[in-house]
């Protein structure tokens, strides 16, 4: 394998990793509040469980030195005493389990069982031994210890002989539990569990999210061409009269958006001239992908270039062109024209601000496919073809309704708008497939709302424009080109 191929493979793997990280980041922004709530809920559950299950345990201890009564000043007392201590530790479980010591302790306490546990340990290689008594009640721990100290020598004598136990230290009735509550630690584990669940969910979200992320995905995942990428536009909300005006006439719009629309217009003009196209249908796979905004800006840009353009709001179920172009809200439109409640002269409106003609949608109507497939609609498109250089049809999402498929039979070409990281690839393919069934020429796909992710992928082609300032434009398109 050549070094070039290795570099290509490494770059592809790098991009995939970056995409996964970016999708996880987007998922975190989308579901971050839920993750916080989950972590808080689990912290509360863990805290409550720790609180309910917490049982304080108290420990009483006594430390002795042990020695054999046969030892003398001249004998190997150190060895014997150490051996005696070891024997006590080794034999203590057997002495305790024999029942004799337990019986004596229970008699002293007046109980049928010993309410605690007894253990011993030696302190290194010495003849010191410590007795530890643990119980849920501090008084019981102390009383058991006292009883064991009293009866142990007489119980142990038949086993290891007579020993001398000299008390060095003994605790009083314990005041503090040997196992302090760890409620905060339990709550922290709950938070950690919530974060782990969230991380696993984000991994699953990233690996299963099959959407369009960048321009190359159109060819790779959908086998279609992306003719342009439109950058995401974010407005800062200021005041009560705040309104999103995403158009090339907005002086506050970014230069990258202006250039993207100009590139899109140039490609539409080239395609129209090459294939003799006039009526362009603009649609998408799902609502919310910005197809109406794109359709309006395509019409504005073509009109600004000197063409005679008509924008028709064919989304009769949810007409939005009037609002998008700041036109009067009331008045007849396409619905009234197709139902013979108005004539063409009443709905064929000249928009002086954008230098183009508009046929608004009119009153919302749910059974739109019936009207759009009518002879009156076909007659309208024939008349518009004769009057205009370009006819832009803003249609309903093709992935959800049959309205657009009906119009596709009368239009010349389709422009398919895809919002970045929004609709599933399967839905996009289904929408394109419905258009293909009508045998309409698909001019190309448009990536809308493109933005760079954490790793830098996304909308790449516009970034250098800001570096070079206005790049030959004015502050916006208005006044830079011919008017319709």
Secondary structure as GFF3:
##gff-version 3
##sequence-region A 1 484
A	DSSP	alpha_helix	3	53	.	.	.	ID=ss1
A	DSSP	beta_strand	58	68	.	.	.	ID=ss2
A	DSSP	alpha_helix	77	97	.	.	.	ID=ss3
A	DSSP	alpha_helix	100	109	.	.	.	ID=ss4
A	DSSP	beta_strand	117	122	.	.	.	ID=ss5
A	DSSP	beta_strand	128	135	.	.	.	ID=ss6
A	DSSP	alpha_helix	138	160	.	.	.	ID=ss7
A	DSSP	beta_strand	163	170	.	.	.	ID=ss8
A	DSSP	alpha_helix	183	208	.	.	.	ID=ss9
A	DSSP	alpha_helix	216	217	.	.	.	ID=ss10
A	DSSP	pi_helix	218	222	.	.	.	ID=ss11
A	DSSP	beta_strand	226	231	.	.	.	ID=ss12
A	DSSP	alpha_helix	255	275	.	.	.	ID=ss13
A	DSSP	beta_strand	279	284	.	.	.	ID=ss14
A	DSSP	alpha_helix	291	304	.	.	.	ID=ss15
A	DSSP	beta_strand	309	313	.	.	.	ID=ss16
A	DSSP	alpha_helix	321	324	.	.	.	ID=ss17
A	DSSP	alpha_helix	334	338	.	.	.	ID=ss18
A	DSSP	alpha_helix	344	347	.	.	.	ID=ss19
A	DSSP	beta_strand	349	351	.	.	.	ID=ss20
A	DSSP	beta_strand	356	359	.	.	.	ID=ss21
A	DSSP	alpha_helix	368	372	.	.	.	ID=ss22
A	DSSP	alpha_helix	375	387	.	.	.	ID=ss23
A	DSSP	beta_strand	390	394	.	.	.	ID=ss24
A	DSSP	alpha_helix	403	408	.	.	.	ID=ss25
A	DSSP	beta_strand	413	419	.	.	.	ID=ss26
A	DSSP	alpha_helix	425	437	.	.	.	ID=ss27
A	DSSP	beta_strand	441	450	.	.	.	ID=ss28
A	DSSP	alpha_helix	463	467	.	.	.	ID=ss29
###
